[in-house]
Amino acid sequence: MSNRQPEQNSLKPGRWVKSTCKMCLHSCNTRVHITDEGVINKIEGEPSSPSNNGRLCPKGNAAILRHYDPNRFQTPLRRTNPQKGPGVDPKWEPISWDEAYDIVGRELKRTRDEDPRKLLPAINNFQKIFLWAWPAAFGSANFFSSVGNFCGGGYHPMNGFVHSAFAAANDVNYCNYWINNGGGDGFSSHLHTAAQANHVAKARIERNMRVVTVEPRLSIGGAKANEWVPIRPATDRQFALGLCHVLVYENLFDAKFLKKDTNAPYLVGPDGYFVRDRAGEIYVWDAKDGCAKLWNDPSLKDFALEGVYEVNGVACRPAFQRFKDILAECTPEQMSAVTTVPAETIRRIAREFAKAAQIGSFIEIGDRILPLRPAAYNYYRGAQGHKYSAMANQAFKLVNFLVGAIDTPGGHCGATLDDQMEDIRGGCGEIKPGESGMMHANPHQLHPEVPFSFPPNEVHLMGYFPIGVDPGHLAQETLLHPEKYNLDYRPDTMLLCHANPMWNISGSRKEWQRIMREMRFIVAIDILPNESNEWADIILPAHDLLETWNMTMIEPPHHEGMCLRQPATPPLYDTRSEEEIFYELSKRIGILEGWNTILNYVTGFVMKPELMLETNRTYTDREIAERKGKLWNGKDLDWYVEHGHAVTPRRPEKWYRPWEGMRLHFYIEDILRARDDLRQKMEEARVPIRSEWAWGDYQPLPDARPDPVLMEPPEYDMYAITFKDIQINFGESTSNPWIKDITYNDPVHTSVLINAAAAAAKGLQSGDVVRIESPYGSIVARLATSQGVHPETVCVSNALTRMAIQHSGVRVGGGSFNDLLPANLENTDACSGQPETVARVRLVKLTELPPELAAGNSVYGGQNGRMH
């Protein structure tokens, strides 16, 4: 009898290739195993990467199933069915690339020759964000998508104001008290999920970091937190202001930080602007000498944060005093009435937070002595995705400001979008001095400001949002009412690139479908069928992530460096890279020179002339990836092929107080300046809607006014929210067999969640079918009751929002959540462009499932259609 022990035999012989995941917008390092037969049979995290430490989320593992998905577009396709509509079979006809390019080039050139503004582009590839600039070479500033806006409309500009960065994250290296409000960072969603989950888990275990989760639904993060605080949806700003009240009125704030490192002492006049001398320098009040002085007066003894003064006949107060006056009406008791969070809970958390922040403590890192503030308030879409988004984001930042936890060890730190751009390109991610000692405000993190125009050049009115993020949802408003917005052209051509606006933009699906039907020509660059590309006239099939080259690092919270994506196999089908497709179209349209010129700027190649693209030739994805790698560290592509990445922990001088010596924007006067400049332009142009514009949305400090969704008619007595878990975070994943297996065997994602007591009070129970109605639309769903839901909340998984398409793997839900949301100005933040993401709803019990949900490829399929 042999004593030989069983051996693991999960892998066939083969080789490993280092690469980078693209199953969401982030960039976790991977290694891919390819058998000797050329088959990919395993993907796992790359152990040498300090970013994700060999960890990978379910989406990353499931990339194999996307690669081998039989539903992939395998060759260029031409539509032969002139009828278009949701679920209508396009009756695709395979064609050659030459024929496809001929058709697309001809149609796009016609559009450009007539009026380039007639192009509606939706380019949503974050890892090749340079592709987003292609419409600029074409001549169109339109944007037909919610990417960047639905989740972070107010978030990204506010990070630009405060950190000169695209995103922000709590510093997991030293944080000991972590508040998560409406975001799953470190647990289930947002920045580098697999990486952050690993780092946050270590902090919880090794340092006993306390986690407090504030949200309406008990998420994965809430379940693992030390404390879950259920809150009424769309009231997170009021919760934060309640914390601020306690911190200020109980004297639990870091006065030294506010005086030395922020503009909180700067004097503000009754018009909201800082009080200046004739040269434009700002006054402060010297508390010791009892007089006004300029902010940089060498005789200053002590900056006053509080008080009411007069300077040159102007009544004024320090910015901090202005905020304190606002907070007088934001007591925990007052905010409890809005949020439903008990006042004593607000007070306790504020006091715990202040104590954990260790105000006055320091730490030595490298050759610097830095303030240590191991407490930080983190948040994302659920907390800030509301009408008054700019104010909400600032309220959350101010919690961190008050304890000195901005860009400090243990605090709340800025994270750039494309890490490479931080060092080499002016604008996005650049930190530079501004006026009167303040850091230059930089709200434009995705692209430069779009100039004001009237009639508007953009259907989404981006020229009316001087500090906002593209409000793609407003295209519905303007295209349905062109006379109201004085549109002097009508878009008739659409370019989709890895985009699904029919699924992801707020507003009525029927109205979006009406807009799609009016398009003369639609071309889609994509991998799999979806709700939007089934309307296309031509499909240009793209390589998938396991067949392409790229070099990137997207929104790294704690690390920097470039990550290589390289082909693991030759292309399985007759597909092309996005770079090749856009180059070929550029040649045929006649914009090749302009496209290369723009590429040199958006990639940063202009910083090193030897890397610049020649304007009269085309380049492959490999050539562009190699240049981006060289731009970072001078290494050629062979080095990256061997090492896979150049990722290291972020240098402390970039992560901690990179603005040292400048003052941060506690009070954001630039918001008022943007408001008044826009108002002047609208007045001069006699814009008809100028009297309807929500000028009150532009505030230099947040207040506690309720968002409009809280004021909807009382018969809509519940609040509907949508959510994602890690397997469907930042990506379309539910058609993937492995992700489907995870998702649709989880009751959280196969029913709409409602509080058990609230359901009972309405005569409802688990298994009932309801129609969820808002003032704007409705969806149908099956209910499941839970103790982990706020009593006024209905929770809709993003897995329930898909609609019937040609992809046989997509399971249909009861309608798009976005049908419940308005796509109008009234529910859009005029300051940031953020749309409201919570819906006020009522529930209507149904006797049975609609036929399309009772059978077929439905989330609820397999039931008899008859419910309780």
C-alpha positions in Angstrom: 0.0 0.0 0.0 1.4 3.4 -1.0 1.9 6.1 1.6 1.8 8.9 -1.0 -0.4 11.8 0.0 -2.9 13.3 -2.3 -1.6 16.3 -4.3 -3.4 19.4 -5.5 -4.1 19.1 -9.2 -6.2 22.2 -9.8 -3.9 23.6 -12.5 -2.7 22.1 -15.7 0.8 22.8 -16.9 1.3 26.2 -18.4 2.6 29.7 -17.7 1.7 32.7 -15.7 1.3 36.2 -17.2 1.3 39.3 -15.0 -1.5 41.7 -15.9 -4.1 44.1 -14.5 -7.9 43.6 -14.0 -10.5 45.6 -15.8 -13.7 44.0 -14.5 -14.5 47.4 -12.8 -12.9 50.8 -13.3 -10.1 50.2 -10.9 -6.8 48.5 -11.5 -5.9 45.6 -9.3 -2.8 43.7 -10.3 -3.4 40.1 -11.4 -1.6 37.1 -12.7 -3.3 34.9 -15.4 -2.6 31.2 -15.9 -2.6 29.9 -19.5 -2.4 26.2 -20.1 -0.1 24.7 -22.7 -3.2 24.5 -25.0 -3.6 28.2 -24.8 -6.6 28.2 -22.5 -6.9 30.7 -19.5 -8.0 28.6 -16.5 -7.2 30.8 -13.5 -6.9 34.5 -12.6 -5.8 35.6 -9.2 -4.3 38.6 -7.4 -0.6 39.4 -8.0 1.3 38.7 -4.7 4.1 41.2 -5.5 1.7 44.2 -5.7 1.4 46.1 -2.4 -1.8 47.6 -3.6 -4.0 44.5 -3.5 -1.5 42.1 -1.9 -2.5 39.1 -4.0 -6.2 39.7 -3.3 -8.9 39.8 -6.0 -12.7 40.3 -5.8 -15.2 37.9 -7.5 -15.3 40.1 -10.6 -11.6 39.7 -11.2 -11.7 35.9 -10.9 -14.7 35.9 -13.2 -12.9 37.7 -16.1 -12.3 34.2 -17.5 -16.1 33.9 -18.1 -16.2 37.2 -19.9 -13.4 36.2 -22.1 -15.1 32.9 -23.1 -18.6 34.2 -23.1 -20.4 32.8 -26.2 -22.5 36.0 -26.4 -19.4 38.1 -27.2 -19.5 40.1 -30.4 -17.1 38.2 -32.6 -17.0 40.2 -35.8 -18.3 43.6 -37.0 -22.1 43.5 -37.3 -24.6 45.4 -39.4 -28.2 45.8 -38.4 -30.7 44.4 -40.9 -33.9 45.0 -38.9 -35.0 48.7 -39.3 -37.3 48.4 -36.3 -35.7 49.4 -33.1 -36.9 49.0 -29.5 -36.2 47.4 -26.2 -35.6 43.7 -26.7 -36.1 43.9 -30.5 -33.8 41.5 -32.4 -31.5 43.7 -34.6 -31.0 40.6 -36.9 -27.3 41.3 -37.1 -25.4 40.5 -40.3 -21.6 39.9 -40.1 -19.5 42.2 -42.2 -15.8 42.8 -42.7 -13.9 45.5 -40.9 -13.3 47.4 -44.1 -17.0 47.5 -44.8 -17.8 48.5 -41.2 -15.1 51.2 -41.2 -16.5 52.5 -44.5 -20.0 52.8 -43.2 -19.1 54.3 -39.8 -16.5 56.7 -41.3 -18.9 57.9 -43.9 -21.8 58.5 -41.4 -19.6 60.2 -38.8 -18.0 62.4 -41.4 -21.5 63.4 -42.6 -22.4 64.3 -39.1 -19.2 66.3 -38.5 -19.6 68.1 -41.8 -23.2 69.1 -41.0 -22.5 70.0 -37.3 -20.2 68.2 -35.0 -22.5 69.0 -32.1 -24.9 66.4 -33.6 -22.8 63.6 -32.1 -23.9 62.2 -28.8 -20.9 60.3 -27.4 -20.8 57.9 -24.5 -17.3 56.7 -23.8 -17.0 55.0 -20.5 -13.7 53.2 -20.4 -12.0 54.6 -17.2 -8.8 52.6 -17.6 -8.3 54.3 -21.0 -9.6 57.6 -20.0 -7.7 59.3 -22.7 -10.3 57.9 -25.1 -12.8 60.3 -23.5 -11.1 63.1 -25.3 -11.9 61.7 -28.8 -15.2 63.7 -29.1 -13.1 66.9 -28.5 -11.1 66.0 -31.7 -14.4 65.4 -33.5 -15.7 68.8 -32.3 -18.5 67.8 -29.8 -18.6 68.5 -26.1 -21.8 66.5 -25.6 -21.7 63.7 -23.0 -24.4 61.0 -23.1 -23.8 59.1 -19.8 -24.0 59.3 -16.1 -20.5 58.0 -15.5 -18.7 60.2 -13.0 -21.9 62.1 -12.2 -24.5 59.7 -10.8 -22.1 58.5 -8.1 -19.9 61.5 -7.6 -21.3 64.7 -9.1 -20.6 66.8 -6.1 -17.9 64.5 -4.7 -15.3 65.1 -7.4 -15.4 68.9 -7.5 -15.4 69.0 -3.7 -12.3 66.8 -3.6 -10.8 69.2 -6.1 -11.5 72.2 -3.9 -10.2 70.5 -0.7 -7.5 68.1 -1.8 -6.9 69.1 -5.5 -7.7 65.5 -6.2 -10.5 63.4 -7.9 -11.4 61.1 -4.9 -10.6 60.7 -1.3 -10.2 57.9 1.3 -9.5 57.5 4.9 -5.8 56.7 5.7 -5.9 53.0 6.6 -2.3 53.1 7.7 -3.1 55.0 11.0 -6.8 55.5 11.2 -8.4 54.1 14.5 -11.9 55.5 14.2 -13.4 55.1 10.7 -16.9 56.5 9.9 -18.4 55.1 6.6 -21.4 57.1 5.5 -23.3 55.8 2.4 -20.2 54.1 0.9 -18.6 50.6 1.3 -15.0 51.6 1.2 -12.9 48.9 2.8 -15.7 46.3 2.6 -17.8 46.1 -0.5 -17.4 49.0 -3.0 -15.6 52.1 -4.2 -11.8 52.5 -4.4 -9.8 49.4 -5.2 -12.3 47.2 -3.4 -10.2 44.1 -3.0 -7.2 46.1 -2.0 -9.0 48.2 0.5 -10.9 45.3 2.0 -7.6 43.6 2.8 -6.0 46.7 4.3 -9.1 47.7 6.3 -9.4 44.1 7.7 -5.9 44.3 8.9 -6.5 47.6 10.6 -9.6 46.2 12.3 -7.8 43.1 13.5 -4.3 44.4 14.2 -5.2 47.9 15.6 -8.8 47.3 16.7 -9.8 50.2 14.5 -13.4 51.1 15.3 -15.8 51.3 12.3 -19.1 53.2 12.5 -21.3 52.7 9.4 -24.1 55.2 8.8 -26.6 54.1 6.1 -30.2 53.0 5.6 -29.4 49.4 4.8 -27.2 47.0 6.8 -24.6 46.4 4.2 -21.6 44.1 4.3 -19.7 47.0 5.8 -22.4 47.7 8.3 -22.6 44.0 9.3 -18.8 44.0 10.0 -18.7 47.4 11.7 -18.6 48.0 15.4 -21.8 50.0 15.0 -24.5 50.4 12.4 -26.4 53.7 12.5 -29.6 53.4 10.4 -30.6 56.8 8.9 -33.4 58.1 6.8 -32.2 58.4 3.2 -31.1 61.8 1.9 -30.4 63.2 5.4 -26.7 62.4 5.7 -25.8 66.1 5.4 -27.9 66.9 8.4 -26.2 64.1 10.4 -22.8 65.5 9.6 -23.9 69.0 10.6 -25.2 67.6 13.8 -21.7 66.1 14.5 -20.2 69.5 13.5 -22.5 71.3 16.0 -21.2 69.1 18.9 -17.5 69.5 17.8 -17.9 73.3 17.6 -20.1 74.1 20.6 -18.4 71.7 22.9 -15.0 73.1 21.9 -13.8 69.7 20.5 -12.1 71.2 17.4 -8.5 71.7 16.3 -8.2 75.5 16.5 -4.5 75.5 15.7 -5.1 73.6 12.5 -7.9 75.9 11.5 -5.9 79.1 12.2 -2.6 77.9 10.6 -3.7 75.7 7.7 -7.1 76.9 6.5 -9.0 80.0 5.5 -11.3 79.7 8.5 -10.0 82.9 10.1 -10.4 85.0 6.9 -13.0 87.7 7.3 -16.2 87.4 5.3 -18.5 90.3 4.4 -22.3 90.4 4.2 -22.1 89.5 0.5 -20.3 86.2 1.3 -17.0 87.4 -0.2 -13.8 87.8 1.7 -13.0 91.3 2.8 -10.0 92.5 0.8 -7.7 95.5 0.6 -7.3 97.4 -2.7 -4.6 94.9 -3.8 -6.9 92.0 -3.3 -5.3 90.6 -0.1 -7.7 89.2 2.5 -8.1 90.6 6.0 -8.2 88.6 9.3 -8.7 89.8 12.9 -5.8 89.8 15.3 -7.4 88.6 18.6 -4.5 89.9 20.6 -4.1 93.4 19.1 -7.9 93.7 18.5 -7.6 95.0 15.0 -7.8 93.9 11.4 -4.6 92.9 9.6 -3.9 91.3 6.3 -3.6 87.5 6.4 0.2 87.6 5.9 1.0 90.6 8.2 4.2 89.6 10.1 2.9 91.3 13.2 -0.1 89.0 13.6 -0.2 87.5 17.0 -3.4 85.4 17.0 -6.0 84.7 14.3 -9.5 85.2 15.6 -11.9 82.4 14.6 -15.0 83.9 16.3 -16.5 87.3 16.7 -18.2 90.1 14.7 -16.1 93.0 13.5 -16.0 96.0 11.2 -13.2 96.6 8.6 -13.2 99.8 6.5 -16.9 100.3 7.3 -17.8 96.7 6.3 -19.4 94.4 8.9 -17.7 91.0 8.8 -17.1 87.7 10.6 -14.4 85.1 10.3 -15.4 82.2 8.1 -15.4 79.9 11.1 -17.9 82.2 12.9 -20.2 82.1 9.8 -20.2 78.3 10.1 -20.8 78.4 13.8 -23.8 80.6 13.2 -25.2 78.0 10.7 -24.6 75.3 13.3 -26.6 77.1 15.9 -29.7 75.7 14.0 -28.1 72.2 13.7 -28.3 70.8 17.2 -28.4 67.0 17.6 -32.0 67.3 18.6 -32.9 69.3 15.4 -30.9 67.0 13.2 -32.4 63.9 14.9 -35.9 65.1 13.8 -34.7 65.0 10.2 -32.4 62.0 10.2 -34.2 59.8 12.8 -30.8 59.1 14.4 -31.2 59.7 18.1 -29.7 62.9 19.4 -27.7 61.1 22.0 -26.2 58.9 19.3 -25.1 62.0 17.3 -23.5 63.5 20.5 -21.8 60.3 21.4 -20.3 59.6 18.0 -19.1 63.2 17.8 -17.4 63.0 21.2 -15.9 59.6 20.4 -14.6 60.9 17.0 -13.0 64.0 18.6 -11.3 61.8 21.3 -10.0 59.3 18.8 -8.6 62.2 16.6 -6.0 62.9 19.3 -6.0 66.6 18.6 -2.5 68.0 19.3 -0.6 64.7 18.7 2.2 64.3 16.1 4.0 61.5 14.4 7.4 61.3 12.7 7.3 59.8 9.2 10.5 59.9 7.2 12.1 63.3 7.9 8.8 65.0 8.7 7.0 65.6 11.9 3.3 65.5 11.0 0.0 66.0 12.8 -1.5 62.6 13.7 -5.3 62.5 13.5 -6.3 58.8 13.6 -10.1 59.5 13.0 -11.7 60.2 9.7 -15.2 60.5 8.1 -15.5 58.6 4.8 -18.5 58.6 2.4 -19.6 58.2 -1.1 -22.7 58.1 -3.4 -25.3 57.1 -0.9 -24.5 60.0 1.3 -23.8 62.7 -1.3 -25.9 61.7 -4.3 -28.6 64.3 -3.7 -29.9 67.6 -5.0 -27.7 69.6 -2.6 -24.7 67.5 -3.3 -22.1 70.3 -3.1 -23.2 71.2 0.3 -23.4 67.6 1.4 -19.8 66.9 0.3 -18.6 70.0 2.1 -20.4 69.0 5.3 -18.7 65.7 5.4 -15.3 67.3 4.7 -15.9 69.8 7.5 -16.3 67.0 10.0 -12.7 66.1 9.1 -11.6 69.8 9.0 -12.8 70.4 12.5 -10.5 67.8 14.0 -7.6 68.6 11.7 -7.9 65.3 9.8 -7.4 66.5 6.2 -4.5 64.9 4.4 -2.9 63.8 7.7 -1.7 60.4 8.9 -4.9 58.6 10.0 -7.1 61.3 8.4 -9.1 61.8 5.2 -6.7 62.1 2.2 -7.0 62.9 -1.4 -6.7 60.3 -4.1 -5.9 61.1 -7.7 -7.8 59.7 -10.7 -4.9 58.7 -13.0 -1.9 58.7 -10.7 0.5 59.4 -13.5 -1.1 62.7 -14.2 -0.5 64.0 -10.6 3.2 64.7 -11.3 3.3 65.6 -15.0 0.2 67.5 -16.0 -1.0 70.9 -15.0 -4.7 70.9 -13.9 -6.1 67.5 -12.8 -4.3 66.5 -9.6 -2.0 69.4 -9.6 -1.3 71.2 -6.3 -0.2 74.8 -6.6 -0.6 78.1 -4.6 -3.5 80.3 -5.2 -4.4 83.8 -3.9 -3.9 85.1 -0.3 -1.9 82.0 0.8 -4.7 79.5 -0.2 -4.2 76.4 -2.2 -5.4 76.9 -5.8 -8.9 75.5 -6.0 -9.2 72.8 -8.7 -12.8 71.5 -9.1 -12.2 70.3 -12.7 -10.9 66.8 -12.2 -12.2 65.1 -15.4 -11.6 67.7 -18.0 -11.1 71.5 -18.3 -14.1 73.8 -17.7 -16.6 73.8 -20.6 -17.1 77.4 -21.8 -20.5 79.0 -21.4 -22.5 79.2 -24.6 -26.0 80.4 -25.6 -27.7 78.8 -27.3 -26.0 75.9 -25.4 -23.5 73.8 -27.4 -24.1 70.8 -25.1 -27.4 69.0 -24.7 -26.5 68.2 -21.1 -26.0 72.0 -20.5 -22.4 71.5 -19.2 -21.6 75.1 -20.0 -24.0 76.1 -17.3 -22.1 74.1 -14.7 -18.8 75.9 -14.3 -17.6 73.8 -11.4 -19.7 70.6 -12.0 -19.5 67.2 -13.4 -21.2 66.4 -16.8 -24.9 66.0 -15.9 -25.7 63.5 -18.7 -29.2 62.9 -17.5 -30.2 66.5 -18.5 -30.0 65.4 -22.1 -33.5 64.0 -21.6 -34.8 67.3 -20.4 -33.3 69.4 -23.2 -34.0 66.9 -26.1 -37.6 66.6 -25.1 -38.0 70.4 -24.6 -35.5 71.9 -27.1 -37.5 75.1 -27.4 -37.3 75.8 -23.7 -33.5 75.5 -23.8 -33.1 77.3 -27.2 -31.2 74.3 -28.7 -30.4 75.3 -32.3 -29.4 71.8 -33.4 -30.7 68.3 -33.0 -28.3 65.4 -32.3 -28.8 62.5 -34.7 -25.7 60.4 -34.3 -24.6 58.4 -31.3 -21.2 56.8 -30.5 -21.2 54.2 -27.7 -17.9 52.8 -26.4 -18.2 50.4 -23.5 -21.3 52.4 -22.4 -24.8 51.5 -21.5 -26.6 54.9 -21.0 -30.1 53.3 -21.5 -29.4 51.4 -18.3 -27.5 53.8 -16.2 -29.0 57.3 -16.7 -31.7 58.7 -14.5 -35.1 59.4 -16.0 -37.9 57.6 -17.9 -36.8 54.6 -20.0 -39.7 55.4 -22.4 -38.3 58.9 -23.0 -34.8 57.6 -23.4 -36.1 55.1 -25.9 -37.9 57.9 -27.8 -34.6 59.8 -28.0 -32.8 56.7 -29.2 -35.4 56.1 -32.0 -34.7 59.6 -33.3 -31.0 58.9 -33.9 -30.1 58.7 -37.6 -27.1 56.5 -37.0 -25.7 54.7 -33.9 -22.3 52.9 -33.7 -21.2 50.9 -30.7 -17.7 49.7 -29.7 -18.3 46.9 -27.2 -17.7 43.3 -26.1 -21.2 42.1 -25.1 -24.8 43.0 -26.0 -26.5 45.4 -23.6 -29.6 47.6 -23.4 -28.0 50.4 -25.4 -25.9 48.7 -28.1 -28.9 46.7 -29.3 -30.1 50.0 -30.8 -26.9 50.3 -32.9 -26.7 50.2 -36.6 -23.1 49.0 -36.6 -21.2 47.0 -33.9 -17.4 47.3 -33.8 -16.3 44.4 -31.6 -13.5 45.2 -29.1 -10.9 43.0 -27.6 -11.5 42.1 -24.0 -9.2 42.8 -21.0 -7.3 39.5 -21.6 -6.4 40.4 -25.2 -5.2 44.0 -24.9 -2.4 46.3 -23.8 -2.8 49.2 -21.4 -0.9 51.0 -18.7 -2.8 52.7 -15.9 -3.4 53.2 -12.2 -7.0 54.4 -11.4 -7.9 56.1 -8.1 -5.3 54.3 -5.9 -6.1 55.2 -2.3 -2.7 54.4 -0.8 -0.4 53.5 -3.6 1.1 54.9 -6.8 2.7 53.6 -10.0 1.8 52.1 -13.3 0.0 48.8 -13.8 0.5 46.8 -17.0 -2.3 45.0 -18.8 -1.1 42.7 -21.4 -2.7 40.0 -23.6 -2.9 36.6 -22.1 -4.1 35.0 -25.4 -4.3 36.2 -29.0 -7.8 37.6 -29.8 -10.3 34.8 -29.8 -12.4 36.5 -32.5 -12.2 39.1 -35.3 -12.0 42.0 -32.8 -9.8 45.1 -32.5 -8.4 47.4 -29.7 -10.2 50.7 -29.0 -7.0 52.5 -30.0 -7.0 50.9 -33.5 -10.7 51.6 -33.9 -10.5 55.3 -33.0 -7.4 55.8 -35.1 -9.0 54.3 -38.1 -12.1 56.4 -37.7 -10.0 59.5 -37.2 -8.2 58.9 -40.5 -11.5 58.4 -42.4 -13.1 61.5 -40.8 -10.0 63.6 -41.3 -9.1 64.4 -37.7 -6.0 62.2 -37.2 -3.7 65.2 -36.6 -6.1 66.7 -34.1 -6.6 63.4 -32.3 -2.8 62.8 -31.9 -2.4 66.4 -30.7 -5.1 65.9 -28.0 -3.7 62.5 -27.0 -0.2 64.0 -26.4 -1.8 66.4 -23.8 -4.2 64.0 -22.1 -1.6 61.3 -21.7 1.1 63.7 -20.6 3.4 62.8 -23.4 4.0 66.5 -24.0 6.1 66.5 -20.8 8.7 64.4 -22.6 9.2 65.3 -26.2 10.8 62.0 -27.1 7.5 60.2 -26.1 5.2 62.5 -28.1 3.0 60.9 -30.8 3.7 62.0 -34.4 0.5 63.7 -35.6 0.3 62.0 -39.0 0.4 58.3 -38.1 -1.5 55.8 -36.0 -0.4 53.9 -32.9 -1.3 50.5 -31.4 -2.5 49.9 -27.8 0.9 48.4 -27.1 2.8 51.5 -28.3 0.7 53.8 -26.2 1.0 51.5 -23.1 4.8 51.5 -23.5 5.0 55.3 -23.7 2.9 55.6 -20.5 5.2 53.2 -18.7 8.3 55.1 -19.8 6.6 58.4 -18.7 6.3 57.0 -15.2 9.7 55.5 -14.5 11.6 55.4 -17.8 11.3 51.6 -18.1 10.5 50.0 -21.4 7.7 47.5 -22.0 10.0 44.4 -21.5 10.6 45.6 -17.9 6.8 45.9 -17.2 6.1 42.5 -18.9 8.5 40.9 -16.4 7.4 42.8 -13.3 3.8 43.5 -14.2 3.7 46.8 -12.4 5.6 49.6 -10.8 3.3 49.9 -7.8 4.7 51.1 -4.5 3.2 52.7 -1.4 2.4 56.3 -2.0 5.2 58.6 -1.1 4.4 60.3 2.2 5.1 63.7 0.8 2.4 63.1 -1.8 -0.1 61.5 0.5 0.3 63.6 3.7 -0.1 67.4 3.5 1.2 67.8 0.0 0.0 71.4 0.2 2.3 72.2 3.1 2.6 75.9 3.5 -0.7 76.7 1.8 -4.1 77.2 3.3 -7.1 74.8 2.6 -10.6 75.9 1.6 -12.6 75.6 4.8 -14.8 78.4 3.3 -15.2 78.1 -0.5 -15.6 81.5 -1.9 -14.9 80.2 -5.4 -18.4 78.7 -5.4 -19.9 82.2 -5.1 -17.5 83.5 -7.7 -18.6 80.7 -10.1 -22.3 81.5 -9.3 -22.0 85.3 -10.0 -19.9 84.8 -13.1 -22.5 82.4 -14.5 -25.4 84.7 -13.5 -23.7 87.6 -15.3 -23.2 85.5 -18.5 -26.8 84.3 -18.4 -28.1 87.9 -17.9 -25.9 89.2 -20.8 -27.1 86.4 -23.1 -30.7 86.8 -21.9 -31.0 83.1 -21.2 -34.7 82.4 -20.7 -34.3 79.9 -17.9 -32.0 82.2 -15.8 -34.9 83.0 -13.4 -35.5 79.3 -12.9 -31.8 78.5 -12.2 -31.3 77.4 -8.6 -28.8 80.1 -7.6 -29.3 79.1 -3.9 -27.5 75.8 -4.6 -24.2 77.7 -4.7 -23.1 78.1 -1.0 -19.7 78.6 0.5 -20.7 76.7 3.6 -23.4 74.0 3.9 -26.6 74.4 5.7 -29.4 72.1 6.8 -32.1 72.8 4.3 -34.0 69.6 3.3 -33.4 68.1 -0.2 -36.5 68.3 -2.4 -37.0 64.5 -2.3 -37.9 64.9 1.4 -40.6 67.3 0.4 -42.4 65.0 -2.1 -46.2 64.5 -1.5 -46.9 62.6 1.7 -48.6 59.7 0.0 -45.1 58.7 -1.1 -44.3 57.5 2.4 -41.1 55.4 1.7 -37.7 56.1 0.3 -36.2 53.8 -2.4 -32.5 53.4 -2.6 -30.3 51.3 -4.9 -27.2 49.5 -3.8 -24.4 47.2 -5.0 -22.2 44.7 -3.3 -18.6 43.8 -4.3 -19.5 41.4 -7.1 -21.4 44.0 -9.0 -19.5 47.2 -7.9 -18.6 49.6 -10.7 -19.3 47.2 -13.5 -21.8 45.3 -15.6 -21.3 41.8 -14.2 -24.6 40.1 -13.7 -24.5 38.4 -17.2 -21.3 36.6 -16.2 -22.1 33.0 -15.1 -19.9 33.0 -12.0 -21.2 36.4 -10.9 -24.8 35.3 -11.6 -24.2 32.2 -9.4 -23.0 34.4 -6.5 -25.6 37.1 -6.9 -28.8 35.3 -7.7 -28.4 32.7 -5.0 -28.3 35.6 -2.5 -31.8 36.7 -1.2 -30.4 40.2 -0.8 -30.2 40.4 -4.6 -33.3 38.5 -5.6 -35.9 40.6 -3.7 -36.4 44.2 -2.7 -35.7 44.6 1.0 -38.0 46.3 3.4 -38.0 46.5 7.2 -40.0 43.6 8.7 -42.1 45.9 11.1 -42.7 48.4 8.3 -43.9 45.6 6.0 -46.2 44.2 8.7 -47.7 47.7 9.3 -48.6 47.8 5.6 -50.0 44.3 5.6 -47.1 43.0 3.6 -44.8 40.0 4.0 -41.9 38.3 2.4 -42.8 37.0 -1.0 -45.4 39.6 -1.8 -45.2 41.3 -5.2 -45.5 45.1 -5.2 -45.4 47.9 -7.6 -43.0 50.6 -6.4 -44.3 53.9 -7.5 -42.6 57.3 -7.4 -43.9 60.6 -8.9 -41.8 59.8 -12.0 -42.2 56.1 -12.7 -42.6 52.6 -11.3 -41.0 49.2 -11.1 -42.3 45.8 -10.0 -40.5 43.6 -7.4 -40.9 40.8 -4.9 -40.4 41.8 -1.3 -38.2 40.3 1.4 -38.3 41.5 4.9 -35.3 42.3 7.0 -34.4 43.8 10.4 -31.4 45.4 8.7 -33.3 48.1 6.9 -34.4 51.6 8.1 -38.2 51.5 8.6 -38.8 54.1 5.9 -36.6 52.5 3.3 -37.1 50.2 0.3 -33.7 48.8 -0.9 -33.3 47.8 -4.6 -30.2 45.8 -5.6 -28.6 46.9 -8.8 -28.9 43.2 -9.9 -32.7 43.8 -10.2 -32.4 46.6 -12.8 -31.6 44.8 -16.0 -34.0 44.7 -19.0 -34.5 42.2 -21.8 -31.7 42.2 -24.3 -30.0 39.8 -26.8 -27.5 38.5 -24.2 -29.1 35.3 -23.1 -27.3 35.4 -19.7 -28.9 38.6 -18.5 -31.6 38.0 -16.0 -34.5 40.5 -16.2 -35.7 42.4 -13.1 -38.8 44.4 -12.7 -37.6 47.5 -14.4 -34.8 50.0 -14.1 -34.4 51.8 -10.7 -33.6 54.9 -12.7 -37.2 55.0 -13.9 -38.1 56.1 -10.3 -35.8 59.1 -10.6 -36.4 62.5 -12.3 -34.1 63.8 -15.0 -34.9 67.5 -14.5 -33.3 70.7 -13.2 -35.5 70.7 -10.0 -33.7 67.6 -8.7 -30.2 68.5 -10.0 -27.7 70.3 -8.0 -27.1 73.6 -10.0 -23.7 73.8 -8.4 -22.3 70.4 -9.1 -24.6 68.8 -11.6 -25.4 65.9 -9.3 -28.8 64.2 -9.8 -30.9 63.0 -6.9 -30.4 59.3 -6.5 -33.1 58.6 -3.9 -36.7 58.3 -4.8 -39.8 58.9 -2.7 -42.2 56.0 -3.3 -45.3 54.2 -2.3 -46.0 50.4 -2.5 -49.0 48.9 -4.2 -49.6 45.2 -3.6 -50.2 43.1 -6.6 -51.8 39.7 -6.8 -49.3 38.2 -9.2 -46.2 38.8 -11.2 -46.5 40.4 -14.6 -46.2 37.7 -17.3 -42.8 38.8 -18.4 -41.4 38.3 -14.9 -43.3 35.1 -14.1 -41.5 33.1 -16.8 -38.5 33.2 -19.0 -35.1 34.7 -18.2 -36.3 36.6 -15.1 -34.8 37.1 -11.7 -38.2 35.7 -10.5 -38.4 33.0 -13.1 -39.3 29.5 -12.1 -42.2 30.6 -9.8 -45.8 30.1 -10.7 -46.5 33.8 -10.8 -49.0 33.6 -8.0 -48.0 35.3 -4.8 -49.4 35.8 -1.4 
